[in-house]
Amino acid sequence: MSTRARSLLCRPGLRGRPGAGHRLAAVALALIGLTATTATPADESARHRLPEPVRIGLDADLSKSSALGGEAIRRGAELAIAELNARGGVLGRPLELVARDNRRNPARGADNVAELARMPDLVAVIGGMSTPVAVAVAPVAQHDRLVYLVPWAPGEAVLGHSTGPGYVFRLGPNDADTGALLVHSALARGHRRPGLALWRTARGRALESTIQVRLGELGLPRAPVAWLDTDQSDMAESVDNLLTAGADLILVAAGPRESGALVREVARRPSLMRLPIISDSSLTGGSFHDEHGELLDRVELSFLQTYSFLSSRHPERAREVVEAYCERFRVCRAEAIPAPMGTAHAYDLVHLLARAITAAGSVDRPRVRDALERIEVHHGLVRDYLRPFSAMDHEALGEDDHRLFAFSANGAVVPVDRRDGARRPARVPGV
């Protein structure tokens, strides 16, 4: 008998009151029964235990030169996961993000993904900005039959490691489109003799080949090339060589640090020798504007992107995500969201993955991979997707998803027609 029941039966002052003894006895016996049937703490824990989460990995640079882009990707994934979990998750289970910092190091990225692949119920890994890291990771993901979602790394080799059904899916820029878009952007602005400033990497060499082929198809001469080394800070010789070769504009594909050094070198030249610059999408993945924004009054700089919260195809969807971003990260103005392309791509990739998991009815990786190829329609943040992936094509975006952007005076990423003083259209003509 419990102490509470015993105290009720022995309570003074009630003895002799009509019916009181019977009523007290009944209460006491009820308490005794409740005590006997109450679950143990272990039973209660088992009853209320939440289902195990479905895990999504993230392997990105979160601390080095492209950390801004890596953090943007992480935030996009977290926003989508929070939204999905508020609706009940997937398969009745919450989603959970497990992040690893690859520090822009390919070997570290491969090790991170190999570790993530061993985690129970981890169905996919989202990558970062770096093409060399993505190229190193892709074979690991393929070997472990782990879905690898690429939101930014643009190199053509990223999707070139599949033997059998491919596990690498990209929703982001790719260099097959980037080369053509850079050339079309130059021509649209009246330039017929672009020079190239490219990273001295496999990606840079592949992009150079793509650009030269496109120029040849248009009947234009081969472009002079300045090859840039990683972390190169002195760009005087590179700019001199392009000027000597007759370049009237520079097309750039390098990291934020190297691009910043190039802009600084162009800015210090006399005004008639300051060549305009058009960059690939990499420019917004680092702290470029914070470090070099004061130079942009002297250098005409624009760059390719796929998304801005300020010029979304679907303003209502953009507004909802900005509100969620404000609540979660305390950044409440659309123009203040850093590296918006990375956030938007990761957000859409997580939603597409959730659709695939639901369609597969399982977190079995091959089944989820197959389900990604069978998604018919998805109304996303970047665009409405009709068959975003198929067995023959793991690229969700194309040339018509890119536009030309610039930094506003306060560092926001805006279409060039919304930058103060800009005179050119936001959408690249001819594509």
Residue pairs with C-beta under 8 A, 6 or more apart in sequence:
1 28
1 32
2 31
2 32
2 35
4 31
5 27
5 28
5 29
5 31
5 32
5 35
6 28
8 24
8 27
8 28
8 31
9 24
9 25
9 28
11 24
14 20
14 21
14 24
15 21
39 47
50 94
51 92
51 93
51 94
52 93
52 120
52 121
53 89
53 93
53 94
53 95
53 96
53 121
54 89
54 90
54 91
54 93
54 94
54 95
54 96
54 121
54 123
54 357
54 363
55 95
55 96
55 97
55 98
55 119
55 120
55 121
55 122
55 123
56 77
56 81
56 95
56 96
56 97
56 98
56 122
56 123
56 124
56 125
56 126
56 350
56 353
57 97
57 98
57 99
57 100
57 112
57 113
57 116
57 119
57 122
57 124
57 125
57 126
58 73
58 74
58 77
58 97
58 98
58 99
58 100
58 125
58 126
59 100
59 102
59 109
59 112
59 113
59 116
59 125
59 126
59 127
59 128
59 133
59 137
60 69
60 70
60 73
60 74
60 99
60 101
60 102
60 126
60 127
60 128
60 129
61 67
61 69
61 70
61 101
61 102
61 103
61 104
61 128
61 129
61 130
61 133
62 70
62 71
62 74
62 99
62 101
62 103
63 101
63 103
64 103
64 104
65 104
65 255
65 256
65 257
65 286
66 104
66 128
66 129
66 130
66 255
66 256
66 282
66 285
66 286
67 286
68 284
68 285
68 286
68 287
68 338
68 339
69 128
69 129
69 152
69 284
69 285
69 286
69 339
69 342
70 101
70 128
70 129
70 285
70 342
71 338
71 339
72 285
72 337
72 338
72 339
72 340
72 341
72 342
72 343
72 346
73 126
73 128
73 129
73 151
73 152
73 342
73 343
73 345
73 346
74 97
74 99
74 346
75 325
75 328
75 329
75 343
75 346
76 151
76 342
76 343
76 344
76 345
76 346
76 347
76 350
77 97
77 126
77 346
77 347
77 349
77 350
78 97
78 328
79 321
79 324
79 325
79 328
79 343
79 347
80 346
80 347
80 348
80 349
80 350
80 351
80 354
81 95
81 96
81 97
81 350
82 324
82 328
83 324
84 90
84 95
84 350
84 351
84 354
85 94
85 95
89 95
90 354
90 357
90 358
91 357
91 358
91 361
91 362
91 363
95 350
95 354
98 116
98 119
98 122
100 112
100 115
100 116
101 112
102 108
102 109
102 112
102 128
102 130
102 133
104 128
104 130
104 133
105 133
106 130
106 132
106 133
106 135
106 136
106 137
107 136
109 128
109 130
109 133
109 134
109 136
109 137
110 136
110 137
110 140
113 125
113 137
113 140
113 141
113 144
113 146
113 148
114 140
114 144
116 122
116 125
116 146
117 125
117 140
117 141
117 144
117 146
121 363
122 146
123 146
123 147
123 353
123 357
123 363
123 365
123 368
124 146
124 147
124 148
124 149
124 353
124 365
124 368
125 137
125 141
125 146
125 147
125 148
125 149
126 149
126 151
126 346
126 349
126 350
127 133
127 134
127 137
127 148
127 149
127 150
127 151
127 152
127 153
128 134
128 151
128 152
128 153
129 152
129 153
129 282
129 285
129 342
130 153
131 153
131 154
131 155
131 157
131 158
131 201
131 203
132 155
132 201
132 202
132 203
133 153
134 148
134 150
134 153
134 155
134 158
135 155
135 157
135 158
135 161
135 202
137 148
138 148
138 158
138 159
138 160
138 161
138 168
139 161
140 146
141 147
141 148
141 167
141 168
142 148
142 161
142 162
142 163
142 166
142 167
142 168
145 167
145 365
145 366
145 369
146 167
146 365
147 167
147 169
147 353
147 365
147 368
147 369
147 372
148 167
148 168
148 169
149 169
149 170
149 171
149 349
149 353
150 158
150 159
150 168
150 169
150 170
150 171
150 172
151 170
151 171
151 172
151 342
151 345
151 346
151 349
152 172
152 173
152 281
152 285
152 341
152 342
152 345
153 170
153 172
154 172
154 173
154 174
154 175
154 178
154 203
154 280
154 281
154 282
155 174
155 175
155 202
155 203
155 206
156 174
156 175
156 176
156 203
156 206
156 210
157 202
157 203
157 206
158 168
158 170
158 174
159 166
159 168
159 170
159 174
159 394
159 395
161 168
162 168
165 366
165 369
165 370
165 391
166 394
167 365
167 369
168 394
169 349
169 372
169 389
169 394
169 396
170 394
170 395
170 396
170 397
171 345
171 348
171 349
171 352
171 382
171 388
171 396
171 397
172 306
172 341
172 345
172 397
173 280
173 281
173 304
173 306
173 397
173 402
174 395
174 397
175 203
175 206
175 207
175 210
175 253
176 210
177 397
177 398
177 399
177 402
178 207
178 210
178 253
178 280
178 281
178 304
178 402
179 207
179 210
179 211
179 213
179 214
180 210
180 214
180 399
180 431
181 304
181 399
181 402
181 428
181 431
182 194
182 211
182 251
182 253
182 278
182 280
182 304
183 194
183 211
183 214
183 215
183 218
183 251
184 428
184 429
184 430
184 431
185 278
185 302
185 304
185 404
185 428
186 194
186 249
186 251
186 278
187 218
187 430
188 424
188 425
188 428
188 429
188 430
189 249
189 276
189 278
189 424
191 248
191 249
191 276
192 220
192 248
193 220
193 221
193 223
193 246
193 247
193 248
193 249
194 215
194 223
194 247
194 248
194 249
194 250
194 251
195 223
195 224
195 225
195 226
195 242
195 245
195 247
195 249
195 250
195 251
195 275
196 208
196 211
196 223
196 224
196 225
196 226
196 250
196 251
196 252
196 253
197 225
197 226
197 228
197 238
197 242
197 250
197 251
197 252
197 253
197 254
197 262
198 204
198 205
198 207
198 208
198 225
198 226
198 227
198 228
198 252
198 253
198 254
199 227
199 228
199 230
199 253
199 254
199 255
199 258
200 227
200 228
200 229
200 230
201 230
203 253
204 227
204 228
204 253
204 254
207 253
207 280
208 225
211 223
211 251
212 222
212 223
215 221
215 222
215 223
216 222
223 247
223 251
224 241
224 242
224 245
224 246
224 247
226 238
226 239
226 241
226 242
228 235
228 238
228 254
228 258
228 262
229 258
230 255
230 258
231 257
231 258
232 258
232 261
233 261
234 261
234 265
235 261
235 262
235 264
235 265
236 265
238 262
238 265
239 250
239 262
239 265
239 266
239 269
239 275
242 250
242 275
243 273
243 275
247 275
248 275
249 275
249 276
249 277
249 278
250 262
250 266
250 275
250 276
250 277
250 278
251 278
251 279
252 259
252 262
252 277
252 278
252 279
252 280
252 283
253 279
253 280
253 282
254 262
254 279
254 282
255 282
255 285
255 286
256 282
256 283
256 284
256 285
256 286
256 287
256 288
257 286
259 279
259 282
259 283
259 288
260 286
260 288
260 291
260 292
262 277
263 277
263 292
263 295
263 296
263 299
263 301
264 292
264 295
266 274
266 275
266 277
266 299
267 274
267 295
267 298
267 299
271 298
274 298
274 299
274 300
276 299
276 300
276 301
276 302
277 299
277 300
277 301
277 302
278 301
278 302
278 303
278 304
278 404
279 301
279 302
279 303
279 304
280 303
280 304
281 303
281 304
281 305
281 306
281 341
283 303
284 303
284 305
284 338
284 339
284 340
284 341
284 413
285 339
285 342
288 407
289 296
289 407
289 411
290 411
293 407
293 411
296 407
301 406
301 407
302 404
302 405
302 406
302 416
303 404
303 405
303 406
304 402
304 403
304 404
304 405
305 340
305 341
305 402
305 403
305 405
305 413
306 341
306 344
306 345
306 382
306 397
306 401
306 402
306 403
307 340
307 341
307 344
307 345
307 381
307 382
308 340
308 341
308 405
308 413
308 414
308 415
309 318
309 321
309 322
309 334
309 335
309 337
309 340
309 344
310 334
310 335
310 412
310 413
310 414
310 415
310 418
311 403
311 414
311 415
311 418
311 426
312 318
312 381
313 382
313 383
313 384
314 379
314 381
314 383
314 384
317 379
317 380
317 381
318 334
318 381
321 344
321 347
321 381
322 332
322 334
322 337
325 331
325 332
325 337
325 343
326 332
331 337
335 408
335 410
335 412
335 414
336 412
337 343
339 413
340 413
341 413
344 381
344 382
345 382
347 380
347 381
348 378
348 380
348 381
348 382
348 385
348 396
351 378
351 380
352 372
352 375
352 378
352 380
352 385
352 388
352 396
353 368
353 372
355 371
355 375
355 378
356 368
356 369
356 371
356 372
356 375
357 363
357 368
357 371
359 371
359 374
359 375
360 367
360 368
360 370
360 371
361 367
362 368
372 389
373 389
373 390
373 391
375 385
375 387
375 388
375 389
376 386
376 387
377 384
377 385
377 386
378 384
378 385
378 388
379 385
382 397
382 401
383 397
383 401
385 396
388 396
389 395
389 396
399 431
400 431
402 428
402 431
403 415
403 426
403 427
403 428
404 415
404 416
404 424
404 426
404 427
404 428
405 413
405 414
405 415
405 416
405 426
406 413
406 414
406 415
406 416
406 419
406 422
407 413
407 414
407 419
408 414
408 418
408 419
408 420
409 420
415 426
416 422
416 424
416 425
416 426
417 424
417 425
417 426
418 426
